[in-house]
Every structure is written in C-alpha cells, then in structure tokens.
Amino acid sequence: MMVNVLIERRRFSRKRMKLSCSLQIGSGVPVRGFTHDLSQEGAMVEFQHLPSLQQNTKPKTGDSGSLTLQYHKKSTPESMKIGCRVMHTQANRIGLLLFYMKMSDLDKQNLDVIIKTESGNI
C-alpha cells in the first residue's frame, strides 16, 4: 500500500501576516497588494485583482522582480525592498522566493523582528 506524504520543503516556517506591499516584476509598474504569509525566504502576496504587470502578460514562474514591504518602526513608516522570484501563481496570489541573503544586514534584522513578532509594528 502506497501512502502519499506531503513533505515540507521550506527551510523557514511561514507566518500568516497581512502587510501592505508592492510587487514589481522586471521594469514593470509596481502593483499594490498584501502579504498572506511571510518567512525569511518566501511570501505569498494577494492582490485585489491580479493585473497584467508588463505589456499584457501576467507574472509567470521564474520571473524576477522586487517586493517592497511596508511596516512601522517606532511609529515611523518604513519600507524594505527585497529581490524575489515568482515561484507560482494562483487566481489572485503570487508565491515568491525572497532573496534574503542579498538583503542588507539592517533589512534582515528588521524582517526577522517582523516575522518573530508577527507584526508590522516593530
């Protein structure tokens, strides 16, 4: 008897978090959305409507871009820009691989605190 077992491939567990963000694929126009979940190396981003980001083409697996996360640090609005790659798309969601190791040390520290506290107010 064969049993199907779902194997978790992620190195870091995702935290369900709703942070305002924008996604820019290549040189296209940034599109606003919200994170659905977040980890040091991945994010699921939701959009009201998943628009065509570049010349009538929707993002596809393998596309590179940047994710800008909005948060507050000591009540001051802040943002961080993280390089990313599209891993998969759904109706109004895009799964992203985040390039954590390429982030500045300060952005890494801030992202770690956001994830640890599960809050966009650090």
Secondary structure, 3 states (H helix, E strand, C coil): CCCCCCCCCCCCCCEECCCEEEEEECCCCCEEEEEEEEECCEEEEECCCCCCCECCECCCCCCEEEEEEEEEECCEEEEEEEEEEEEEECCCEEEEEECHHHCCHHHHHHHHHHHHHCCCEC
